[in-house]
Amino acid sequence: MTAVEDLASLPIFAALPPDQVERLAKHAEVLDVAAGTELTHEGRYEGPVYAVVSGYVGIQRGGKTVDTVGPGGFLGEIAAIDGGARTATGWAIEDARVVAISPRQFNEILDEAPDLRAAVMGAMEERLARIDAGT
């Protein structure tokens, strides 16, 4: 599958017009990652937003697993949106397929799609509440 097909298959992006999915995918990269691969590192100023197509990604804060993200989920959006450091470390619990989206493209699409921004912000708030409750 291509980045466009992978992104279009995810519920969070399903309502986007095809041209916006294509623009989002233009600077995205499909990655098949092995179990144990670190995607983000807590405290670092780094990289993309990851949309999980298959497999599961663990989320660690302070060395403790606080959440998991499965197919249809995403991670790295907090740092992309606020421009700050990563709030957690994300690693592939099992072999996974993810789409890495540049923070710039991600934010441009959010600016153009208020419904998507609302969905991303809602999911982000839910994740933070779960993480904060577990720490």
Secondary structure, DSSP 8 states (H G I E B T S, - for coil): --HHHHHHTSGGGTTS-HHHHHHHHHT-EEEEE-TT-EEE-TT-----EEEEEES-EEEEETTEEEEEE-TT-EESHHHHHH----SSEEEESSSEEEEEE-HHHHHHHHHH-HHHHHHHHHHHHHHHHHHHHH-
